[in-house]
Amino acid sequence: MKSAIDLFSGCGGVSCGLSLAGFRVKGAVEIDQKAVDVYLKYPPLSKTKVIVDDIKKVSGDQILKAACIDKKSFYLLAGCPPCQNFSFENRENRNKPESEREELLKEYLRIVQEIYPPFILMENVPGIASDFNKNILSRFLGSLTDEKKEKPERYVLHYGVLNAADYGVPQSRKRFVIQGVRSDVADLLVKFNISFDLPKPGYGKTAKKGIKPWVTVSEAIGDLPPIAEGSAYEGKEPILNHRCAALSPKNLKRMRYIREHGGTRTCLPPDMALKCHSQKEDGTCFNGHKDVYGIMDPDKPSPTITGGCLFYTKGRFGHYSQDRALSIREAARIQTFPDDFAFSDNLAESALQIGNAVPVKLVEASGKVFSKVISELTKALKNTKQTAAQK
């Protein structure tokens, strides 16, 4: 089985996707113990050596040693540095120096340049490729591809913005994905005519040859039994974490009205709208964050699942037919976690862990690319060695 390492592993979205693609994730680094507790409860990840520490205190050699990975082997280093610093919408970021905003991205780079893994994967928000972050991204990519360095110390990269919905995720969520191969290994791929690129989409807004229609919210969660707001499923079926938050009487009334009048809070009459959304004395009103108090459309992929995904007041997280917000299991399914991936029943913790994860099937799509390449390369080198031995 192919080996992988996961930096900033969180509760395990990336590691889960890689395991489904045929990798054994042997090492990980994560600072949050509660996320690690969830990570290690998933059977395929239970034997992963997770270093629970600030990545700034961890070395590349320390990770390799913990994971028992031979530095000369073909393995994958994956990592998703926290993305909050790359959001222009967060006003605090506008006043932060670039050196502060790129701090954890540079830690990922440091680990790469300490051990120079043959294959690397990184995912982040599409905003990292915006004008706001162009200098940061340019420096990062330039450090990885610097042609002044020897081939074993630089990379050939394929990168772009991918929509998770195009890979079977019932969610419209875009991610900036980098897939890299060390330049000396890239030469071997060329020599053996092994292709390497970003994963090809298998889904689209409309079906056509070779492309299935996007998976919708109702297709993803519609088979789960109904539950009331503020309750948990207690039936005979073994369903993990089918628990949801309570609603106030006012929000329950708002939800019912919004569902009947288009699904968005802008339909609310003045006596039901929040003060912060109501018309001011000067005739103006706040028009932002229109997804707040919204109802999901059952016939489309969901909007982006965030760290507030279990709370009706945090986004378009109202269930399409039941008077409640999403349950933990429903949010996990929309992020394409398997049903046997167990979260805690703490709503706030689970919302943050699920919302911060990379959609599992999106990672699996990249993982399958790496898995195929490693298999083909290993086979080609073995055949070359056998041929040489026969001469």
N, C-alpha and C positions, 0 to 999 in steps of 0.2 A: 504494500500500500504506500502511496506517495505521502510525503511528510510536508507539514506546513507549520508556520508560526503566525500568531495573531497579536498585533500590537493594538493597544487601546481596545481590548476585546469586549468591554461592556458585559452585557448579559449573554452574549454569544451569537448574535445574528450572523456575523461573518463566519465564525467557526462552524456554525450549523450549516450554512450554505456550502462551505468547503467540504464538510463531512459528507453531505449529500452528493457532492461531485466526485467523491472517491478519495478524498484526502484524510489522513489521520493528523489532526491538529495536535502536535506533541508539546507545544509550548505557547504561552500567552502572557501578556502583561496587562494588568488592570489595577487601578488605584482604589476602586470602590468595592469594599468587601461584600456589600449586599448584592451587587451585580455578580460577583464571583460565586456567591452561594447559589444563585439561580443557574449560572453557567454550569457548575459542576453537578447539578441535579439531572442534567440531560445525559442519558446513558452514553451516547457516542463521545461525549466530552468529559466524562467523569474521571478519566485517567490522564487528562491533560495536566501538565505541570504549569500551573498559573503562578506567576510571580506577582504578589499583591504589594505593589509599591509605586511610588512616583517614578515614571519612566526616566526622569532626569537623573535618577540614582542608579539606573540599571545599564549595564554594558551589553554590547552585542555578544561578546564571548560568554558572558554569564547566561544569556538566553539560550545560546546553542548548547552550553553544558547542561543546563536544566532540562532542555528538551531532548538531550541525547541525540543530536543531529550532527552528522559528519559534515564539516565545513565544505568538503569537496564533493558532496552528493548533490543531486538535483532536487532541491526543495523550494518551497514558495514562502516568501515573507509577505504577509498581508498586513494592512493597517489603515485605520480610518481616524486620523487625528481629529479631535473635537472641532466642530464646524462653527460654533457660535461667533468666533472672532472674525469670520468672513462675511457676516451679514451687514449690509449697508443700512438695512432697516432698523437695526439696533443703534440708536443714537450714540450710545456710549462708545461704540467702535469708531465713530467718526473722529473722536478726539484721542484715540489710542495711537501711539507711534507704530509703524509697521513692525518694528523689532519685537514689540509685545504681542501683536496679533499673529505673527508667524512663529512664535516660540515653540509650540508643540509640533508644528510641521517640520521645524528644524530638528526636533528630537527624532522624528521618524527618519529624516535624512541622515542624522548622525548614526543611528543604528545600521542603516543600509551601508554607509561608508565605513563602518567598523568591520563588517563581516562580508560585504559584497555578495549577497545571495544571488544565485543564478536567475531566479525569477522573482518579480515583485508585483504587488497589486496594491493600489491605493484608491479609496473612494472618498468623496467629499461632496459638499453642496455645490450646485452649479455656480453659485456666487463667487467661488474661488477663481473662476475664469472671467469675472467681470472687470470693468475698468477700475473699480475700486481696489481690486486685489491684483491687478496685472503685474505690478512690480514684484510682489511676493511670489506669484506663480512663475514668473519669468526666471527669477533667481533659483527657484527650486528645480525647475526643469533643466535650466542651464547647468546646475551642479551635477545632475544625473547624467547629462549627455555631453559633458565637456570633452571635446575632441583632443584637447591637450593631454588628457590622461591616457594611460595604456588601456587596451580593450578590457582587461579583467577588472577595471575600475570605472567603467562607464556603461551606459545602458542605451539600448534601442527601445523607444517608447511608442506605444499606441494609446491615444487618449481622446476623449470626447464626452459630451453630455448624453447620457442614456436615460430613457423614460422607463421606469420599472414596469409600467403597464405593458410594454412591448415584450416582456419576458415572463408573462403569466402572473404578474402581481396584480391583484384587484385594487389598484391604487395608482393614481396619477402622481408620480413622485420622480423628479429628475435628479440624477446624480452625476457628478463629474468623476469619470473612471479613468485611471491610469493602469495600463498593463505593460510591464517592462521585462525585457530579457537582457542579461549581461552581454556585452558586445562580442566577447569571445564565444559565448554560447550561441548568439545570433548567427555567427559565421557557420556554426555547425548546422543550424536550421536551414540555412541557404544551401550548404553543401549537400544535405540529404533531401532537399526540396520539401521541407516541412513548413506549412503555412502557419502564421501566427498573427492574429488580429483581434480586435474587439469582438464579442459575441454577436452573432446575427440575430435580429429580432425574429420571434416566432409568432408574435401577436400584433394586431393592429386595430385601428378604430373600426375598420370594416374588413370582413373576411375576403381573402383572395387566394390564389394558388400558393400553397406553402405557408399561409398566414392565417391563424385563427383569430376570431374576434376577441377583443379585450375581455378579460374576466370581470364580471360586474360584482357589486356589493352583495346583491341577493344570491348570486351563485356561490359566493364565498361563505356567507353566514346564514343563509336562509333555512338551512336544515337544523339549526340549533333550536332547542325548545324555548318557548317564550318564558320570560321571567318578568317580574314587576320591578319598578324602580326601587333601588335600595335593598335588593334581595339577591340571593344566590340560588342556583339550581340545586335541588335536593332530590331529584328523581333517581331511578334505578340505573340509567345509563352512566357509564364512567366518563363524565365530562369534566375536565380540569378547568378551574378558574372561571366558570361561567357566573360571574358576580358583577354587579354594576352599582354605580353611585346612586344615592338618594337625590330626589328633586324637591325643591320647595314648592308649596302650592302655587306661588306666583309663576315659577318657571314651568311647572306642569301646564298651567293655563296658557302660557306663551307658546309652549311646544305644540299644543293641540291647535292653536290658532295658526301658527306658522305652517304646520303640516297641511292645513286646509287651504292656505292662501299662497302657495308657491315655494315654500321651503326656506325662505330667507327672512331675516329679522326686519328688513326694510318694509315689510307688509304690515307691521304692527301698528295699531292705532295709537294716538298720543297717550292714552291712559294706560297702555300696556308696555310702551317703550321705556327703556332705561333712561334716566335723566341725562346720562352722558351721550345718548344717541338721539335725544329729543332736540327739537328746534330751539335755538337760543333767541334771546330778545332781538338780536340784530337780523333774524331771519335765516341764519345759517345753521347747519347741523353737521355732526360728525359723520362722514361717509366712508371711513376706513373700516377694516376688519369685518366685512359683511358676512363672512362665514360664521362669525360668532352667533350662537343660538340657532344655527342652521340645522336642517334635516338632510341626511344623506339621500341621494338619488339611488334607488335600488337597481336601476338599469344602466348604471355607469360605474366605472372604477371610482373608488372613493377619492376625496381630496387627500393631501398629504397628512399622514398620521404623525402627530407631534407628541411632545412630552405632556400635553394636556388632554390626550385623546380619550380619556375616560370621563371627562367632565363636560357637560352640555354648554357651559358658559365659556369654554376655551376654544371653540371652533365649530365646524360643521360635523358634530359628532352625535347628533340626535338619530336614534334608530328610525328607519324609514316607515315602520308600521307599529312599533310598540312605544308607549309613552315613557321613554327612558333614554339614557345615553348608552353608548357601547359598553359591552361587558369586556372584562380582561381577555377572555377567549376570543371574542369577536375581533378586538383590536389586533390580537396576536395572529389570527387567521388573515386579516387584511395585510399584515406584514409577512405573511406566508410562513410563519413558524408552524412546525408540525404540531398536531394535537397532543402529542405526548411530551411536549416541551412545557414544563411546569414553572409557573411564576408564583410569587407569594400572593396572598390574598390582600395585601396592603395596596389599595388602589393608587395612591400617589406614587409609591415606589414602582409599581408595575407600569403605570402610565409613562413614567420617565424612561424606564428601561426599554419598553416596547417602542416608544416614539423615537428614541435616540438610536435604535438599531437600524442597520442597513437591511432592506427587504431581502429575506433569505433567498428567494428564487433569483433575484438579480445577482447576488454573489455566486449562487450555484451556476449561473450561466457563464460567468467569468471563470469559475473553478473548472468547469468542463473543458474550456479552451486550454487552460494550463495542463490539466490532466491528460488530455489527448496529446499535446505537444511533448510532455515528459515521457509518455508511453512510447510514442513514435521515435523519439530521440534515443531512448534507452535501447529499443529494439535495433535501430540502425547501427548504433555503436557496437552492440553485441554481434551483429551479423558481420560487421567490418572486421572485428577482432577474430571471429571464427574463420573468415575467409583468409586473413593474413596467416593464421596458424596452419592452414591447410597447404600453404605454398611452400 
